[in-house]
Amino acid sequence: MKITDIRATPVSVPLEAPLRHANGCHWGRFVRTIVEVETDSGLVGLGELGGGGESASAAVHGLKPYLLGRDPTRIEELRFLIANPTASLYNLRTQMLAAVEFACLDLLGQHWRVPVSEILGGRLRDHVPFASYLFFRYANAGNGAGEVRTVDQLVAEARALKAQWGFTTHKLKGGVFPPRYELECYRALARAVPGDRLRFDPNGVWSTEQAVWFAREIEDLNNDYLEDPVYGLHGMRRARERIRMPLATNTVVVGFEQLAANVLQTAVDVILLDTTFWGGIRPCIKAAGICEAFQFGVAVHSSGELGIQLATMLHLGAVLPNLTFAADAHYHHLVDDVIEGGKRAYCHGGMAVPTAPGLGVTLDRERVARYHEDFLRLGTYPYDQDPLRPGWAPLIPNSRWADPADARVPHVPA
Ligand SMILES: [Mg+2]
């Protein structure tokens, strides 16, 4: 089998409502780039890349000289071909390598007629548990629905998601409002879902002192871990000395050099593995092996996904022996997907691992065309800006919090 072409199609898929986070906001939609790797066998492998739009497409097309004529089964060599660690000083291609790795694994699975999980060691579970990933949200300007800003709105949202999908783990994305207000929200969430597991993630925007204070205030709750309370390996190490619960990260251990540093001088207890940030599913499995040897926890991270990336997370979650935490996904905030059948459904607080050959997902060409048109009409959006605070830049540690009494609705293009 030889690669004959690689295509990139940017899409814009609507969210129920704009998702607020420490650095800004997802402005009511996700922009993702669908990557298709074609071969002379007639098979097409699927990959997915976060954000980017036109620039992501140009970067993917720029891989053609490296990939055309190559055998897609030689996946390990791809790392040195397009993301060689020293060449990467000049060209950071790790996330593109991830999209190509997804597509090559998809091709192998289709060619051998087995699901990707069987190429990766075989499924240890058929169902991957997920957390209800709760965000503070602006209201949808189109229908006025979906706002999560007050304590009551957050509690109602958590209860609704639990009733609909059966989640028993709940993650709250913070770092938006003053820490004391977010503490009130998190404690109310804990009261609303007694016995369930919890996690909180302010995206590294607190000072060490704020982090230590917040951690002490939640010590009595059923916390899986506190995620990225401060920024930096050294900041996390200093916070960890004074915090009595596991710390997790998806920001400061996202590669093997950082993982080695964390083994030698531990700053983080739980490594959140992201199939895009680490350059593919296989590097995540390698990292999980190192974590297993050193008895660090692992979980599956979500960097915002459509159905192709979600499939990579499910195959990863299926094969990790040391997955003791629920996975994260933004997925339930989407109103649609680009795969056949539309959005995959959760059941019993998790999702079934695909068993069809390859990644087990097929593009719905009509949906891809519709959301590509939307991308052409709407373009990208500044993920790291808040539509109602133009020019705002969060400090780290942050002191420029949003106001929880501000009930305005942003009129973002949709
Ligand atoms: Mg995080």
Boltz pocket constraint, residues with backbone or C-beta under 6 A from the ligand:
constraints:
  - pocket:
      binder: B
      contacts: [[A, 201], [A, 203], [A, 227], [A, 228], [A, 249], [A, 250]]
      max_distance: 6.0
